[in-house]
Amino acid sequence: MPAQFTMSAAEIGASYSIGGFSLLGNVQAGRGIGILTDGDQGDLKGVNYLVQATYALTDKLKLGLSDGLSRNRDDLASAADFKSNSNVTAGAYYALTRSVTLAFELGQTRSKDFAGHTARLNGGSVGGIVFF
């Protein structure tokens, strides 16, 4: 049976836009917030952040860059627990219509555990976003 615990966290975020430039930032810290999903690392202390910047080159084409990190801060973690998971993504987004946007993204995710093992994943995606 999994150990019982109560998640507790605080979060703050803000966004700012001027002209075609937008910036978004968000920080979350607490206990039990997890690396990949809420609670997946049990009762460990953690911090997560996200910073994202976009720039609209035209009314239809927007470029973006984001950086995020989830990190456990607890020295009581086991060697198999994630220490951190980070991701950097660059994207281009083209508004085909008011409700359909085409998306192209390239990204890299890096993971570390408390035993010192690391892993890296390079990926790309092409798809669409439907707004309704």
N, C-alpha and C positions, 0 to 999 in steps of 0.2 A: 504494500500500500504506500503511495507517495506521501512524503512529509506534508503536513498541513502548514500553511503560512498565510499571512494577509499581505497583499500587495499594497504599497503606499508610495505615492509619487507626487511630484509637483512638475508643472510644465508651464513654459512661457514661450510665446512666439510673437513675431511681428512681421509685417510686410510693408514695403514702400515702393511706390511707382512714380516715375517722372518721365514724361515723354514716352519713348518706346522701351525704357529700361525699368525692370522690376527686380527687387531683391526681397528674399524671404529668409527668415531665420527662425529656428525652433530648437529649444533645449528642454530635455526631460531628465529628471534625476529622481531616484528613489530605490526602494527595495522590492525585488520580485518583478521588475519590468522586463527582464529578459533580453536576449540578443536577437533572435529570429522572430519571436512572437511573445506576447505577454506571458510571463510565468514559466517560460521554457527552461530557465536556468535555476528554478527554485527560489529560495529566499536570499539571493545575493544582491548586494548593493550595485547599482549600475547608473550609467549616464548615457544618454543618446542625444545626438544633435544632427541637424540638417541645415545646410545653407544652400540656397538656390538662386541663381541669377539668370534672367532672360533678357533678350533684347529683340525687339520687333524691327527687322530690317525693312519690311514693307507691311502693308495692311494684311497680307496673307502669309508671310514667312517670318517665323520667330526662331531664334537660336537660344539654346539654354545650356547651362552647366550646373551640376549639383554635386555636393560632397556631403556624405553622411557617415556617422560613426556610432556604433553601439559598443559600449565597453563596460565590463564588470570591474568593479573597484574593490572587490572583496578578497582579502588574503586567505579566507577560509574555504575558497573554492577548491574542488578536486582537480587533479591534473587533466582530467578528461573534459572539464567545463571550458566553454569558450571564454577567452579573455577579451577578444574584440572581433568585430566584423565591420569592415568599412567598405564604402562604395563611392566611386566617382563615375558620373554619367554625363556625356555630352549628347545633345540632341538637336534635331532640326524638325520643325513642326509647320506644316503647310495647310492653311485653312482652305479646303476644297470648296466647301459651302459654309453657311452659318452653323450647321449642325454636324458636319463631318470634317475632321482634321486628320491628315496623314502624318505619321510620326516615323522618324528614323533615329535610332539611338545606338551609341557605342558606350560600353561601360566596363569597369573592372571592379571586382569584389575581392577583398583580401581578408582572410580569417586567421586568427591565432588562438591557440589554447594555452592553458596555464603550464603545460609541459614543455612549451617552446616550439611545438609543431606549427607550421604555417601552410596555407593553401591560397592559391590565386586562381580566379576565373575571369577570363576575358570573354565578353559577349557582345552581341549586337541584336537589334530587333528592328523590324519594319512592320508597321501595322496602321490601324486607324482608331480614332477616338470618336465616338458618337455622343453628341450633346443633345439632351432633350429636356 
